[in-house]
């Protein structure tokens, strides 16, 4: 399930950047993308919880160290890319007010 949420979060992030670049309202796409990122993290946590309940220590030892780094990097990237339009919009407004 986390893969589905992750792919949807990536798609929503790309859609967010596309809507901003075309000058349309991007805030709903941003909210959806960040929500899907959160759901991805929750789904991954649920998967790990199932492995703990099943006492599948081999799966935990194999997957968790690499996934931890990947989830941090991807989550920070998602946050950065999704709030980027806000900062770009503010910079554009500052340039307009100076002119």
DRENMI-311513 format. One record per atom (N, C-alpha, C): residue in one letter; atom name; x, y, z. Coordinates in nm, 4 decimals, always signed. Atoms other than C-alpha are relative to their C-alpha. Layout:
 code site        x        y        z
    A   CA        X        Y        Z
...
This chain:
 code site        x        y        z
    X    N  +0.0822  -0.1197  +0.0000
    X   CA  +0.0000  +0.0000  +0.0000
    X    C  +0.0865  +0.1260  +0.0000
    X    N  -0.0858  -0.1186  -0.0078
    X   CA  +0.2861  +0.2362  +0.0786
    X    C  +0.0560  +0.0371  -0.1364
    X    N  -0.0509  -0.0297  +0.1340
    X   CA  +0.4119  +0.2037  -0.2788
    X    C  -0.1042  +0.0794  -0.0788
    X    N  +0.1079  -0.0704  +0.0701
    X   CA  +0.0747  +0.3142  -0.4144
    X    C  -0.0092  +0.1444  +0.0488
    X    N  +0.0052  -0.1355  -0.0551
    X   CA  +0.0596  +0.6116  -0.1775
    X    C  +0.1222  +0.0808  -0.0430
    X    N  -0.1220  -0.0698  +0.0402
    X   CA  +0.4197  +0.6985  -0.2617
    X    C  -0.0042  +0.0465  -0.1441
    X    N  +0.0102  -0.0384  +0.1410
    X   CA  +0.3588  +0.6954  -0.6353
    X    C  -0.1040  +0.1100  -0.0208
    X    N  +0.1011  -0.1057  +0.0082
    X   CA  +0.0434  +0.9018  -0.5916
    X    C  +0.0544  +0.1323  +0.0538
    X    N  -0.0598  -0.1218  -0.0557
    X   CA  +0.2379  +1.1498  -0.3762
    X    C  +0.0956  +0.0633  -0.1007
    X    N  -0.0909  -0.0523  +0.1030
    X   CA  +0.5030  +1.1838  -0.6484
    X    C  -0.0810  +0.0643  -0.1128
    X    N  +0.0847  -0.0544  +0.1054
    X   CA  +0.2327  +1.2344  -0.9114
    X    C  -0.0665  +0.1307  +0.0417
    X    N  +0.0648  -0.1220  -0.0479
    X   CA  +0.0531  +1.4930  -0.6975
    X    C  +0.1007  +0.1146  +0.0129
    X    N  -0.1039  -0.1023  -0.0084
    X   CA  +0.3808  +1.6775  -0.6386
    X    C  +0.0318  +0.0556  -0.1385
    X    N  -0.0251  -0.0456  +0.1369
    X   CA  +0.4498  +1.6905  -1.0111
    X    C  -0.1169  +0.0835  -0.0514
    X    N  +0.1178  -0.0765  +0.0396
    X   CA  +0.0933  +1.8096  -1.0691
    X    C  -0.0007  +0.1368  +0.0690
    X    N  -0.0108  -0.1255  -0.0735
    X   CA  +0.1450  +2.0757  -0.8005
    X    C  +0.0963  +0.0945  -0.0717
    X    N  -0.0980  -0.0834  +0.0693
    X   CA  +0.4560  +2.2051  -0.9785
    X    C  -0.0509  +0.0426  -0.1375
    X    N  +0.0572  -0.0337  +0.1312
    X   CA  +0.2763  +2.1918  -1.3144
    X    C  -0.1055  +0.1095  +0.0121
    X    N  +0.1052  -0.1010  -0.0140
    X   CA  -0.0247  +2.3891  -1.1905
    X    C  +0.0597  +0.1352  +0.0365
    X    N  -0.0653  -0.1271  -0.0325
    X   CA  +0.2057  +2.6515  -1.0406
    X    C  +0.0647  +0.0609  -0.1234
    X    N  -0.0702  -0.0528  +0.1179
    X   CA  +0.4075  +2.6818  -1.3612
    X    C  -0.0966  +0.0535  -0.1053
    X    N  +0.0988  -0.0499  +0.0954
    X   CA  +0.0899  +2.7350  -1.5640
    X    C  -0.0800  +0.1180  +0.0552
    X    N  +0.0666  -0.1150  -0.0590
    X   CA  -0.0297  +3.0061  -1.3241
    X    C  -0.1337  -0.0301  +0.0630
    X    N  +0.1278  +0.0364  -0.0624
    X   CA  -0.3243  +2.8132  -1.1842
    X    C  +0.0182  -0.0131  +0.1512
    X    N  -0.0053  +0.0161  -0.1452
    X   CA  -0.4129  +2.7685  -0.8173
    X    C  +0.0570  -0.1382  +0.0333
    X    N  -0.0743  +0.1231  -0.0284
    X   CA  -0.1740  +2.5054  -0.6835
    X    C  -0.0205  -0.0504  +0.1428
    X    N  +0.0063  +0.0320  -0.1429
    X   CA  -0.2713  +2.4965  -0.3155
    X    C  -0.0712  -0.1315  +0.0298
    X    N  +0.0673  +0.1283  -0.0221
    X   CA  -0.5135  +2.2041  -0.3386
    X    C  +0.0921  -0.1157  -0.0370
    X    N  -0.0949  +0.1055  +0.0399
    X   CA  -0.2566  +1.9964  -0.5267
    X    C  +0.1104  -0.0152  +0.1039
    X    N  -0.1023  +0.0046  -0.1033
    X   CA  +0.0005  +2.0871  -0.2620
    X    C  -0.0517  -0.0750  +0.1228
    X    N  +0.0578  +0.0664  -0.1166
    X   CA  -0.2303  +1.9762  +0.0185
    X    C  -0.0176  -0.1492  -0.0248
    X    N  +0.0175  +0.1415  +0.0336
    X   CA  -0.3092  +1.6500  -0.1592
    X    C  +0.1348  -0.0720  +0.0004
    X    N  -0.1324  +0.0625  +0.0069
    X   CA  +0.0590  +1.5782  -0.2241
    X    C  +0.0584  -0.0204  +0.1393
    X    N  -0.0528  +0.0145  -0.1354
    X   CA  +0.1586  +1.6428  +0.1364
    X    C  -0.0799  -0.1021  +0.0806
    X    N  +0.0826  +0.1004  -0.0675
    X   CA  -0.1342  +1.4341  +0.2614
    X    C  +0.0375  -0.1409  -0.0451
    X    N  -0.0411  +0.1319  +0.0496
    X   CA  -0.0319  +1.1447  +0.0384
    X    C  +0.1385  -0.0384  +0.0522
    X    N  -0.1301  +0.0282  -0.0604
    X   CA  +0.3230  +1.1761  +0.1698
    X    C  -0.0184  -0.0515  +0.1428
    X    N  +0.0278  +0.0448  -0.1368
    X   CA  +0.1889  +1.1435  +0.5245
    X    C  -0.0604  -0.1401  +0.0008
    X    N  +0.0600  +0.1336  +0.0080
    X   CA  -0.0223  +0.8432  +0.4248
    X    C  +0.1042  -0.1059  -0.0379
    X    N  -0.1081  +0.0916  +0.0347
    X   CA  +0.2862  +0.6824  +0.2696
    X    C  +0.0787  -0.0383  +0.1243
    X    N  -0.0745  +0.0273  -0.1232
    X   CA  +0.4723  +0.7157  +0.5987
    X    C  -0.0809  -0.0865  +0.0962
    X    N  +0.0857  +0.0812  -0.0876
    X   CA  +0.1761  +0.5750  +0.7936
    X    C  -0.0094  -0.1441  -0.0492
    X    N  +0.0084  +0.1344  +0.0562
    X   CA  +0.1472  +0.2791  +0.5574
    X    C  +0.1304  -0.0766  +0.0218
    X    N  -0.1289  +0.0641  -0.0253
    X   CA  +0.5195  +0.2050  +0.5909
    X    C  +0.0126  -0.0381  +0.1474
    X    N  -0.0031  +0.0289  -0.1433
    X   CA  +0.4905  +0.2248  +0.9685
    X    C  -0.0880  -0.1208  +0.0320
    X    N  +0.0889  +0.1152  -0.0210
    X   CA  +0.1981  -0.0208  +0.9575
    X    C  +0.0657  -0.1295  -0.0448
    X    N  -0.0703  +0.1183  +0.0491
    X   CA  +0.4050  -0.2626  +0.7513
    X    C  +0.1060  -0.0451  +0.1007
    X    N  -0.1023  +0.0338  -0.0987
    X   CA  +0.6876  -0.2474  +1.0042
    X    C  -0.0645  -0.0554  +0.1266
    X    N  +0.0705  +0.0500  -0.1179
    X   CA  +0.4392  -0.2968  +1.2890
    X    C  -0.0453  -0.1443  -0.0204
    X    N  +0.0393  +0.1393  +0.0283
    X   CA  +0.3106  -0.6131  +1.1188
    X    C  +0.1197  -0.0940  +0.0113
    X    N  -0.1202  +0.0828  -0.0105
    X   CA  +0.6658  -0.7455  +1.0932
    X    C  +0.0410  -0.0208  +0.1453
    X    N  -0.0329  +0.0136  -0.1422
    X   CA  +0.7221  -0.6779  +1.4634
    X    C  -0.0953  -0.0987  +0.0655
    X    N  +0.0979  +0.0945  -0.0558
    X   CA  +0.3992  -0.8593  +1.5547
    X    C  +0.0294  -0.1425  -0.0415
    X    N  -0.0317  +0.1343  +0.0504
    X   CA  +0.5046  -1.1542  +1.3385
    X    C  +0.1393  -0.0450  +0.0435
    X    N  -0.1372  +0.0254  -0.0441
    X   CA  +0.8526  -1.1358  +1.4948
    X    C  +0.0903  -0.0392  -0.1169
    X    N  -0.0813  +0.0225  +0.1199
    X   CA  +1.0063  -1.1277  +1.1478
    X    C  +0.1223  +0.0909  +0.0068
    X    N  -0.1170  -0.0831  -0.0259
    X   CA  +1.3388  -0.9903  +1.2649
    X    C  +0.0900  +0.0106  -0.1228
    X    N  -0.0829  -0.0047  +0.1207
    X   CA  +1.5143  -1.0787  +0.9392
    X    C  -0.0499  +0.1082  -0.0959
    X    N  +0.0565  -0.1029  +0.0874
    X   CA  +1.2763  -0.8582  +0.7396
    X    C  +0.0303  +0.1390  +0.0555
    X    N  -0.0296  -0.1293  -0.0622
    X   CA  +1.3218  -0.5759  +0.9874
    X    C  +0.1469  +0.0372  -0.0174
    X    N  -0.1431  -0.0273  +0.0111
    X   CA  +1.7001  -0.6077  +0.9804
    X    C  +0.0396  +0.0330  -0.1433
    X    N  -0.0329  -0.0244  +0.1404
    X   CA  +1.7060  -0.6120  +0.5999
    X    C  -0.0555  +0.1321  -0.0521
    X    N  +0.0710  -0.1102  +0.0638
    X   CA  +1.4574  -0.3383  +0.5208
    X    C  +0.0107  +0.1323  +0.0752
    X    N  +0.0131  -0.1242  -0.0765
    X   CA  +1.4427  -0.0850  +0.8029
    X    C  +0.1197  +0.0947  -0.0146
    X    N  -0.1101  -0.0980  +0.0107
    X   CA  +1.7963  +0.0625  +0.7865
    X    C  +0.0005  +0.0778  -0.1317
    X    N  +0.0026  -0.0691  +0.1290
    X   CA  +1.7746  +0.1422  +0.4156
    X    C  -0.1245  +0.0838  -0.0199
    X    N  +0.1254  -0.0733  +0.0168
    X   CA  +1.4116  +0.2475  +0.4230
    X    C  -0.0037  +0.1247  +0.0867
    X    N  -0.0007  -0.1176  -0.0861
    X   CA  +1.4724  +0.4853  +0.7108
    X    C  +0.0644  +0.1181  -0.0726
    X    N  -0.0674  -0.1071  +0.0733
    X   CA  +1.7197  +0.6878  +0.5066
    X    C  -0.0828  +0.0444  -0.1202
    X    N  +0.0797  -0.0332  +0.1182
    X   CA  +1.5035  +0.6688  +0.1954
    X    C  -0.1233  +0.0809  +0.0373
    X    N  +0.1206  -0.0727  -0.0412
    X   CA  +1.1913  +0.7840  +0.3803
    X    C  +0.0332  +0.1414  +0.0461
    X    N  -0.0413  -0.1347  -0.0397
    X   CA  +1.3760  +1.0791  +0.5358
    X    C  +0.0271  +0.0852  -0.1225
    X    N  -0.0363  -0.0770  +0.1192
    X   CA  +1.5180  +1.1889  +0.2017
    X    C  -0.1232  +0.0316  -0.0842
    X    N  +0.1180  -0.0206  +0.0835
    X   CA  +1.1939  +1.1418  +0.0103
    X    C  -0.1025  +0.0916  +0.0665
    X    N  +0.0937  -0.0875  -0.0702
    X   CA  +0.9816  +1.3102  +0.2776
    X    C  +0.0476  +0.1445  -0.0028
    X    N  -0.0532  -0.1359  +0.0047
    X   CA  +1.2112  +1.6115  +0.2954
    X    C  -0.0084  +0.0566  -0.1425
    X    N  +0.0124  -0.0445  +0.1389
    X   CA  +1.2148  +1.6287  -0.0850
    X    C  -0.1441  +0.0369  -0.0322
    X    N  +0.1412  -0.0277  +0.0243
    X   CA  +0.8363  +1.6125  -0.0953
    X    C  -0.0416  +0.1325  +0.0629
    X    N  +0.0336  -0.1255  -0.0669
    X   CA  +0.8018  +1.8923  +0.1577
    X    C  +0.0621  +0.1173  -0.0754
    X    N  -0.0687  -0.1082  +0.0707
    X   CA  +1.0599  +2.1049  -0.0229
    X    C  -0.0621  +0.0325  -0.1340
    X    N  +0.0572  -0.0234  +0.1328
    X   CA  +0.9126  +2.0574  -0.3685
    X    C  -0.1418  +0.0546  +0.0071
    X    N  +0.1387  -0.0451  -0.0093
    X   CA  +0.5568  +2.1144  -0.2508
    X    C  -0.0138  +0.1412  +0.0543
    X    N  +0.0081  -0.1370  -0.0486
    X   CA  +0.6301  +2.4392  -0.0675
    X    C  +0.0807  +0.0960  -0.0874
    X    N  -0.0781  -0.0836  +0.0912
    X   CA  +0.8652  +2.5670  -0.3396
    X    C  -0.0853  +0.1052  -0.0714
    X    N  +0.0824  -0.1028  +0.0647
    X   CA  +0.5792  +2.7410  -0.5269
    X    C  -0.0363  +0.1170  +0.0913
    X    N  +0.0318  -0.1090  -0.0926
    X   CA  +0.4962  +2.9418  -0.2140
    X    C  +0.1146  +0.0996  +0.0031
    X    N  -0.1160  -0.0884  -0.0046
    X   CA  +0.8499  +3.0789  -0.1948
    X    C  +0.0215  +0.0709  -0.1328
    X    N  -0.0142  -0.0631  +0.1305
    X   CA  +0.8642  +3.1428  -0.5688
    X    C  -0.1043  +0.1087  -0.0213
    X    N  +0.1065  -0.0989  +0.0125
    X   CA  +0.5328  +3.3257  -0.5553
    X    C  +0.0309  +0.1244  +0.0825
    X    N  -0.0368  -0.1147  -0.0842
    X   CA  +0.6525  +3.5439  -0.2687
    X    C  +0.1133  +0.0803  -0.0623
    X    N  -0.1111  -0.0704  +0.0650
    X   CA  +0.9749  +3.6255  -0.4527
    X    C  -0.0497  +0.0799  -0.1194
    X    N  +0.0566  -0.0700  +0.1155
    X   CA  +0.7747  +3.7181  -0.7615
    X    C  -0.0774  +0.1233  +0.0453
    X    N  +0.0763  -0.1143  -0.0516
    X   CA  +0.5470  +3.9448  -0.5544
    X    C  +0.0924  +0.1101  +0.0488
    X    N  -0.0968  -0.1008  -0.0446
    X   CA  +0.8498  +4.1191  -0.3991
    X    C  +0.0601  +0.0745  -0.1176
    X    N  -0.0547  -0.0651  +0.1193
    X   CA  +0.9921  +4.1872  -0.7450
    X    C  -0.1014  +0.0960  -0.0608
    X    N  +0.1040  -0.0875  +0.0546
    X   CA  +0.6592  +4.3314  -0.8600
    X    C  -0.0156  +0.1260  +0.0843
    X    N  +0.0178  -0.1164  -0.0874
    X   CA  +0.6363  +4.5585  -0.5559
    X    C  +0.1176  +0.0973  -0.0100
    X    N  -0.1163  -0.0872  +0.0186
    X   CA  +0.9884  +4.6936  -0.6208
    X    C  -0.0090  +0.0793  -0.1291
    X    N  +0.0068  -0.0656  +0.1312
    X   CA  +0.9066  +4.7805  -0.9814
    X    C  -0.1042  +0.1089  -0.0070
